[in-house]
Amino acid sequence: MDATMDKLSLKEQNGILQECIEKDLPLADKLSQKGLTYDSLRYIEYADSYPEKDNYQSIDDVERFEPTIPAVSFFSGGGGLDIGFEYAGFNNLAAVEINRVFCDTLRLNHHKQ
């Protein structure tokens, strides 16, 4: 089955969004009433095309540079951007985050031994 068939048309999506704005309705509630989810929405850039699975590259196949540039991460979230910086050659000395869930994620995934 074509993945684009699971998505709303841009015209349908725009109609739902306009109704939510005009009536001050939460988008999630309106989608739920129609048996839809956020996954049913699409971005204009990707309205009619999806990348082929063969175009994806595993993170294990990405060239990593020697970490030589010191860095400190603020508003770190779960640390995804920090991983990208590490691959680019940055040595993350510290990650600063106050959200408890994100802090637990950082501790779990980026513990130093």
N, C-alpha and C positions, 0 to 999 in steps of 0.2 A: 504494500500500500504506500502511496506517495505521502511523505511527511507533510507536504503543504496542504493536503486535504483535511488534516486535523485542525488547521488554523482557521480563524475567522477571516473573512475578506476584510480589506482595509476599510471599505465602506461600512460594513457591519460593525467593525470595531469602533470606528469614529462615531457612529450612531449611539452606541452604548456609552462611550466616553462623554458625549455631549449631554445625554440624558442624566448621567451621574452629576455632571457639573450643574446643569439647570435645576435639578431637584435636590442637590446637596446629598447625594447618596454615596455610600462607600462602594468603590468599584468591586471589591471582593464580594459584597452582598449581591450586587446586580449580576455578576458573573454566576454566582451560585444559584440564583433564581432561574437562570437559563441553562443550568447543568454544565457550566463551563468553569475553567480555572484560569489563573494567570498564564498557564502554558498554552492556552488557546489563543493568546494574543501574539502579535508579531511586530517586528520593527520594519520600517519601510525598506531599509537597506537589504533586509533578508526576506522580503515579502514572498518572493517566488523561487528562491534558490537556497539550497542547503549544501554545505561542503560535503564532498565525498569522504567517506571514512578513510580512504587511502591517504588523504592529505594530512591527517593528524600525525604528530610526531610525539613519541614517548619522551617524557622528561629525562629518562635514562640515556637517551640518544643525543641530548643537547650538550654541546661543548661547554665545559665549565672552565672558568679562568681561575688562576691562582688568586686566593683572597689577599690582596695587598693594600686595599684602600679601607681605612677604618671608617665605620659608620655607626650611628645611633639611630634607632627607629622610634619615632614618636607616633602615637595613635596607631599602634601596630595591628590591631584587630587580631585575626587568627594567624597572621604571619606570612600570608601568601606573597605579598609584595617583597618581604624580606628575603624569601627564597629566590625570587627573581634577581634581586640585588646580589645575593651570594653567587649565583651563577655568572653574573656579570663581573665578578672580581672584588666585590665589597666584603669586608670582614665585619659582620654585625657584632658590635661589642655589647650592645644592650638593646632591649626592646621595652618600650614604655607603653603601658596600657592600663586602664582602670576598670574596664568591664570584666567582672569576675569570670564569665564564661570564656572570654577571649584569653584571659590570663591562664586559665586551666588548659586551654588548647595550646597556648604557647609553651607552657611547662611540659605538656605531654609530647609535643612534636619537636621541640627544639632544646631539649635538655643537653647541657654540656657535661661531658664526662671528664 
